Amino acid sequence: MSFPTSYLGGLSSRELERAIASGWKPVCHITYTRDAWVKLLQPPSEYSDDEAKLLCQEASDNWVAWVPNHGEVILNQSHFYC
């Protein structure tokens, strides 16, 4: 999978792949707000949707969210796409 260079901070796809393979982990600097919909890395159940609506921030990296066909959950920012 290749990404346009504009998304890679100037790195080519090959350079990014080498950096990740060497143990570098990209950091997400997106600021989330309540009522935002996010894509879940893993839905809470096989019947629930793979998206969640952020309701309120519980801690610096935790959110109370609502997942359709599941209900309220507490999500760490590592649980959803940035």
C-alpha positions as CSV (number, residue, x, y, z in Angstrom):
1,M,0.0,0.0,0.0
2,S,1.5,3.3,-0.9
3,F,0.6,6.7,0.4
4,P,0.9,10.1,-1.3
5,T,4.1,11.8,-0.1
6,S,2.1,14.7,1.4
7,Y,0.8,12.4,4.1
8,L,4.2,11.1,5.0
9,G,5.9,14.2,6.1
10,G,8.3,14.2,3.1
11,L,9.2,10.5,3.5
12,S,8.8,8.2,0.5
13,S,6.7,5.0,1.0
14,R,9.9,2.9,1.0
15,E,11.5,5.1,3.7
16,L,8.4,5.0,5.8
17,E,8.2,1.2,5.6
18,R,11.9,0.9,6.6
19,A,11.4,3.3,9.5
20,I,8.4,1.3,10.8
21,A,10.2,-2.0,10.3
22,S,13.1,-0.7,12.4
23,G,10.7,-0.1,15.4
24,W,9.7,3.6,14.7
25,K,6.1,4.1,15.6
26,P,4.3,7.1,14.0
27,V,2.5,9.4,16.5
28,C,-0.9,10.8,15.9
29,H,-1.3,14.5,16.7
30,I,-5.0,14.9,15.9
31,T,-7.2,16.7,18.4
32,Y,-10.6,15.0,18.8
33,T,-13.8,16.8,19.8
34,R,-17.1,15.6,21.2
35,D,-19.6,14.4,18.6
36,A,-16.8,13.3,16.3
37,W,-17.2,9.9,14.6
38,V,-14.1,7.7,14.7
39,K,-13.3,4.4,13.0
40,L,-12.6,1.6,15.5
41,L,-9.6,-0.6,15.1
42,Q,-11.6,-3.5,16.5
43,P,-15.4,-3.4,17.1
44,P,-16.4,-4.3,20.7
45,S,-18.5,-7.2,19.4
46,E,-19.1,-9.0,16.1
47,Y,-22.5,-7.4,15.9
48,S,-21.6,-3.8,16.6
49,D,-20.6,-1.2,14.1
50,D,-17.0,-0.4,13.5
51,E,-17.5,3.3,14.2
52,A,-18.1,5.2,17.4
53,K,-19.4,8.7,18.3
54,L,-17.2,10.5,20.9
55,L,-19.4,11.7,23.8
56,C,-17.0,13.2,26.3
57,Q,-13.4,13.1,27.2
58,E,-12.8,11.1,30.4
59,A,-9.0,11.6,30.6
60,S,-6.3,13.0,28.4
61,D,-6.3,9.9,26.2
62,N,-9.7,8.2,27.1
63,W,-13.1,9.0,25.7
64,V,-16.6,7.9,26.6
65,A,-18.2,6.9,23.2
66,W,-21.3,5.4,21.8
67,V,-21.1,2.5,19.4
68,P,-24.2,1.7,17.3
69,N,-25.6,-1.8,18.1
70,H,-23.5,-2.0,21.2
71,G,-23.9,1.0,23.5
72,E,-21.5,3.1,25.6
73,V,-17.9,2.2,25.9
74,I,-14.7,3.8,27.2
75,L,-12.1,4.0,24.4
76,N,-8.4,4.8,24.7
77,Q,-7.2,6.8,21.7
78,S,-5.2,3.8,20.6
79,H,-8.5,2.0,20.0
80,F,-9.5,4.1,17.0
81,Y,-8.1,5.6,13.8
82,C,-6.4,8.9,13.9
